[in-house]
Structure formats: C-alpha cells, structure tokens
Amino acid sequence: MENLAAQLGPLNSTHAPGSTSRTGPTVAIIGGGWAGLSCAVECVRHGLRPTVFEAAAGVGGRARTVGLDGLRLDNGQHILIGAYDATLAMMRTVGADPDRLLLRQPLALTFADGFELRARSGSRLGLAMAFLGCRGLGWRDRVAALRLMRAIGRPSGKDETVAGLLARTAQTANNTRHLWAPLCIAALNTGIADASAHVFACVLRDSLMGARGASDLLLPGVDLGQLFPEPAAHWLAAHDCAVRTGVRVRAVREDARGFLLSDGTAEDVFDHVVFAASPHQVPALLGDLPRLSALAAQIGLLEYEPISTVYAAFDTSVRLPAAMTGFAEGEPHWLFDRGALGGPAGLTASIVSAATMPREQTEAAVLATLRAQHPDLPAPLWVRTITEKRATFRCTPARVAIEQPADARIALAGDYLLPDYPATLESAVRSGIAAARRISAPSP
Ligand SMILES: Cc1cc2nc3c(=O)[nH]c(=O)nc-3n(C[C@H](O)[C@H](O)[C@H](O)COP(=O)(O)OP(=O)(O)OC[C@H]3O[C@@H](n4cnc5c(N)ncnc54)[C@H](O)[C@@H]3O)c2cc1C
C-alpha cells in the first residue's frame, strides 16, 4: 500500500507520553473498531482530545475477541500481510509488538489437491521465481500468470470484473482455479465474476509485486483483541482519553456549541465528530444532520458480503500438516490449525468467504471436506459457527466512491473509504489516521 503511505506521510512508531493536550479541541469518535481506535490514537498525536463511543461491550468491531466455551476466540479468522504498513506501525505505537504477536511466513498457497506456490520474497523477481517453481503449474500456466502480472503493472484506467481481466489476459483454467480465484476471494471477499479488477490489481501490486516482505503472511498468534484493540484502549486510557464501551450513540445534532451526541439518556458536546461506525450503520447516525443527507444516501448504496468461520474442536493430539491450507473448490476456502498458531491444541478454524448457505449446511460441508482431506480425523468434540453477515462491502467495479463531508470538523473513518482497496484492517487503520489528520488540519 505504498501509494497511500506516500499520501499520508510518515507514521511515527512511537509516541512521547505526556503529550496529550488537556485544552485541545474535543473529538467524539463513534465506533471502537480498528478505524475508530486508530483515529483516536492519531488524534492524541495531533493534540486533540478524543473520546471513543463503542456500542458493544468490548472494542474491536468486526475484528474482535469473542468468548466461546470459556475460550478467547475471534469473531472471524483474520490474516494480515507484510504490506499492512499503517497497521503494523499503529500496533507498535500502542505497544503491541507485531514481531511478537504475528507469525510471519513467506506467502505459501498450499492446496489440499497438492498445488503449492511459495514466494521466497515479496519482490517482483521473487514472485516470478515463485511462478516458475510452482508445483502444479505447467509452462502455459506460468507464461499466462506472468502475462497477467505484466498487464496489471500497466493500469488501463477503466475498471472491469476480475473475470474480464482473466479473459483479456488469456488465463488458463488451472491459474484461475489455483491462483486468481482463491486470491481474489481471500483479498476482496467477492468472487471473480463480480469483483473489481482495479482493486484486485492494486492488492496484487502492493503485495505480490511490492517491496521485500510485502506479500508475507502475518498470522495472528494471539486473539484479535490482544493484537490491537485492547492495547489501543489501554494506550488511550494512559493518555487520559475515554473509551466508553457499551454506549450506543443514538443521535448527533449540531448547534452553536458544536456537535451534541446523545445515547438517549445524556448529551455531550464536542468540537469535532468522526463517524467510525460500520458503513451500514452510518446513514442512520447522519439522520439529524440534513446537509449530509446526500452523503448518507451514497453510503446506503454499498452492498455487503458475509464471512463464516466454522470452529471445530478435536482431541488435543490432533495436528494438521500445515497451519493454513487452501481449498480450490467448495467449502471451506481456507483451513487453519489454531493450535499451530498459539491457540488451543486441536482447534481448527475454517473460513467460508462470501458464505450464502444456512449454518447447518455450511458446517456439514466443512466437516465433509475435513474428513475427505484427513480421513483419520476423529469426530469433533464441538462445532461452532460465527457468521458476520456484513463482513465486508461487496468489492465490484460499480462500488460508489465516498467523499468526505465539506465541513472539515466532521470526518468519516472506516474500511469502505479507500477507493483502491478492499475492506481490510489496513484500510480501516489508514482511514482512521486520515480522518484524524483531516480534522486536526487548521481550517482554511
Ligand atoms: C469474519 C471476518 C473476516 C475478515 N478477515 C479479514 C482478514 O483476514 N484480513 C483483513 O485485513 N480484514 C479482514 N476482515 C475485514 C476487517 O475486519 C474490517 O475491514 C475491519 O475490522 C473494519 O474496521 P472498521 O473500524 O472500519 O469497522 P468496524 O469494525 O465495523 O467498527 C465499527 C464499530 O462501530 C460501532 N458502532 C456502530 N454504531 C455505533 C453507535 N451508534 N454508537 C457507538 N458505536 C457504534 C460498532 O459496534 C463497531 O464496533 C474480516 C472481517 C470479518 C467480519
């Protein structure tokens, strides 16, 4: 995500304690997900006084810790990559050391049918070498893969679907099945028939063709809460900023004093307001600010895709051959051995992207795949599925680009605001930083 890094300027990885302003402008941040928390941290660094309002009992939003049978698990298995510059810097700022909390491994796509791609480094050359040495690709496939990589290095300016891009660059069925379709659904959570080729190309450029290490997979070795949201909340508290969990903002009004936020019982006044709720929740929050009704309508046009994570607990002696395995067809798309990632031994997490089947059917399909792949696997001790119905926005060429409001005292933050990127932790963090910088900039 180099272009955006250049736009945002350097991110300091440390913050001098004690620099919180006690007199600076106040900022209400509605939403304690990764965007809202990053925004709050960045506000502090700019001498603003943020207060975070989070409706849920804990922080983290769509990337949070949940309690299941006494275990601390995630609402959904997440993967970060080496190109997540802003996220990694933000983690460092709040004292969450990414080198300790994330297991870094070179990009390795290991498929249940024997296909294997291993990138030795994130450089363009490393990727070319990976294609050349890929197990399961013939020469026609390799040449076609390099043709696509060359094509996305020269953006055409007009968006199309990923399927259109694959056809235009004459991709083989093998490449589509093992490379582009799984990478597209993993990165955009939208299938190739509908996904935006422009966004897909941006992701490939930043990761597979990016700087050394950009395509590395960073697999969380702790639950999502410990990765960033909880250290961020502690860091904010240590800087005299309130993180008010369990408080749902019901209305935002405006008068001569500033922005009035109400949770239905009390009202607080702030100089600035940042809307860092999920995009489907933002239009209602803008309801009492009639001059933002066109913006609310635009955000209301976004469509969404679900993701299901099926947790299955086996006997603690169960160990899968790889920490992460891909499946070219059917459910799940990815299987994780959480025991190999610092979690409870014997616990597996299966991801079904853009999931549309009912829960029982999803679980049955996932378990059938696991049994087919690992015939010695005993019956699971328990199975639990968490489905996030609006996990990400639907990343198609038709997605509307959302502009910030004209009034610089108001900002939006969230993973849906970067036109070149899909809904990711990195988009959320970058949008939060950008929102803080926007409202801290002196008025023209
Ligand atoms: C299952 C799943 C798997 C994913 N996998 C990956 C992955 O592997 N890699 C990756 O990079 N990304 C992944 N993502 C996407 C990533 O989690 C999101 O892009 C990111 O968490 C969005 O953060 P956000 O802060 O923009 O929004 P949110 O996390 O949605 O935060 C918004 C917050 O606002 C709060 N809120 C809303 N309304 C109010 C109100 N009125 N008052 C107070 N609070 C309010 C909500 O409770 C919520 O906590 C995944 C998402 C899901 C769901």
The ligand as an SDF file (V2000), in Angstrom:
LIG
                    3D

 53 58  0  0  0  0  0  0  0  0999 V2000
  -15.1560  -12.6540    9.5410 C   0  0  0  0  0  0  0  0  0  0  0  0
  -14.2610  -11.5800    9.0100 C   0  0  0  0  0  0  0  0  0  0  0  0
  -13.0220  -11.9090    8.4720 C   0  0  0  0  0  0  0  0  0  0  0  0
  -12.1930  -10.9010    7.9900 C   0  0  0  0  0  0  0  0  0  0  0  0
  -10.9430  -11.2320    7.5330 N   0  0  0  0  0  0  0  0  0  0  0  0
  -10.0490  -10.2530    7.2820 C   0  0  0  0  0  0  0  0  0  0  0  0
   -8.7020  -10.5650    7.0260 C   0  0  0  0  0  0  0  0  0  0  0  0
   -8.3050  -11.7270    7.0040 O   0  0  0  0  0  0  0  0  0  0  0  0
   -7.8320   -9.5380    6.8120 N   0  0  0  0  0  0  0  0  0  0  0  0
   -8.2340   -8.2290    6.8540 C   0  0  0  0  0  0  0  0  0  0  0  0
   -7.3860   -7.3330    6.6910 O   0  0  0  0  0  0  0  0  0  0  0  0
   -9.5380   -7.8970    7.0760 N   0  0  0  0  0  0  0  0  0  0  0  0
  -10.4390   -8.8710    7.2950 C   0  0  0  0  0  0  0  0  0  0  0  0
  -11.7410   -8.5510    7.5790 N   0  0  0  0  0  0  0  0  0  0  0  0
  -12.1790   -7.1460    7.4690 C   0  0  0  0  0  0  0  0  0  0  0  0
  -11.8280   -6.3220    8.7230 C   0  0  0  0  0  0  0  0  0  0  0  0
  -12.1900   -6.9860    9.9020 O   0  0  0  0  0  0  0  0  0  0  0  0
  -12.6020   -4.9970    8.6330 C   0  0  0  0  0  0  0  0  0  0  0  0
  -12.2530   -4.3660    7.4270 O   0  0  0  0  0  0  0  0  0  0  0  0
  -12.2770   -4.0450    9.7910 C   0  0  0  0  0  0  0  0  0  0  0  0
  -12.3370   -4.6820   11.0300 O   0  0  0  0  0  0  0  0  0  0  0  0
  -13.2690   -2.8830    9.7500 C   0  0  0  0  0  0  0  0  0  0  0  0
  -12.9720   -1.9870   10.7960 O   0  0  0  0  0  0  0  0  0  0  0  0
  -13.7920   -0.6270   10.9770 P   0  0  0  0  0  0  0  0  0  0  0  0
  -13.2420    0.0160   12.1930 O   0  0  0  0  0  0  0  0  0  0  0  0
  -13.7560    0.1190    9.6840 O   0  0  0  0  0  0  0  0  0  0  0  0
  -15.3110   -1.0330   11.1850 O   0  0  0  0  0  0  0  0  0  0  0  0
  -16.0000   -1.9060   12.3400 P   0  0  0  0  0  0  0  0  0  0  0  0
  -15.0570   -2.9580   12.7940 O   0  0  0  0  0  0  0  0  0  0  0  0
  -17.3010   -2.3440   11.7970 O   0  0  0  0  0  0  0  0  0  0  0  0
  -16.1880   -0.9090   13.5510 O   0  0  0  0  0  0  0  0  0  0  0  0
  -17.3290   -0.1050   13.7210 C   0  0  0  0  0  0  0  0  0  0  0  0
  -17.6750   -0.0600   15.1900 C   0  0  0  0  0  0  0  0  0  0  0  0
  -18.6620    0.9460   15.4060 O   0  0  0  0  0  0  0  0  0  0  0  0
  -19.5190    0.5090   16.4310 C   0  0  0  0  0  0  0  0  0  0  0  0
  -20.7750    1.2780   16.3410 N   0  0  0  0  0  0  0  0  0  0  0  0
  -21.6590    1.2610   15.3180 C   0  0  0  0  0  0  0  0  0  0  0  0
  -22.6780    2.0940   15.5510 N   0  0  0  0  0  0  0  0  0  0  0  0
  -22.4100    2.6830   16.7490 C   0  0  0  0  0  0  0  0  0  0  0  0
  -23.0850    3.6570   17.5460 C   0  0  0  0  0  0  0  0  0  0  0  0
  -24.2660    4.1930   17.1560 N   0  0  0  0  0  0  0  0  0  0  0  0
  -22.5550    4.0320   18.7320 N   0  0  0  0  0  0  0  0  0  0  0  0
  -21.3660    3.5000   19.1450 C   0  0  0  0  0  0  0  0  0  0  0  0
  -20.6920    2.5590   18.4330 N   0  0  0  0  0  0  0  0  0  0  0  0
  -21.2000    2.1650   17.2500 C   0  0  0  0  0  0  0  0  0  0  0  0
  -19.6910   -0.9790   16.1270 C   0  0  0  0  0  0  0  0  0  0  0  0
  -20.1510   -1.6890   17.2580 O   0  0  0  0  0  0  0  0  0  0  0  0
  -18.2670   -1.3510   15.7140 C   0  0  0  0  0  0  0  0  0  0  0  0
  -17.5050   -1.8070   16.8220 O   0  0  0  0  0  0  0  0  0  0  0  0
  -12.6180   -9.5430    8.0190 C   0  0  0  0  0  0  0  0  0  0  0  0
  -13.8800   -9.2190    8.5430 C   0  0  0  0  0  0  0  0  0  0  0  0
  -14.6830  -10.2190    9.0460 C   0  0  0  0  0  0  0  0  0  0  0  0
  -16.0130   -9.8350    9.6500 C   0  0  0  0  0  0  0  0  0  0  0  0
  1  2  1  0
  2  3  1  0
  2 52  2  0
  3  4  2  0
  4  5  1  0
  4 50  1  0
  5  6  2  0
  6  7  1  0
  6 13  1  0
  7  8  2  0
  7  9  1  0
  9 10  1  0
 10 11  2  0
 10 12  1  0
 12 13  2  0
 13 14  1  0
 14 15  1  0
 14 50  1  0
 15 16  1  0
 16 17  1  0
 16 18  1  0
 18 19  1  0
 18 20  1  0
 20 21  1  0
 20 22  1  0
 22 23  1  0
 23 24  1  0
 24 25  2  0
 24 26  1  0
 24 27  1  0
 27 28  1  0
 28 29  2  0
 28 30  1  0
 28 31  1  0
 31 32  1  0
 32 33  1  0
 33 34  1  0
 33 48  1  0
 34 35  1  0
 35 36  1  0
 35 46  1  0
 36 37  1  0
 36 45  1  0
 37 38  2  0
 38 39  1  0
 39 40  1  0
 39 45  2  0
 40 41  1  0
 40 42  2  0
 42 43  1  0
 43 44  2  0
 44 45  1  0
 46 47  1  0
 46 48  1  0
 48 49  1  0
 50 51  2  0
 51 52  1  0
 52 53  1  0
M  END
$$$$
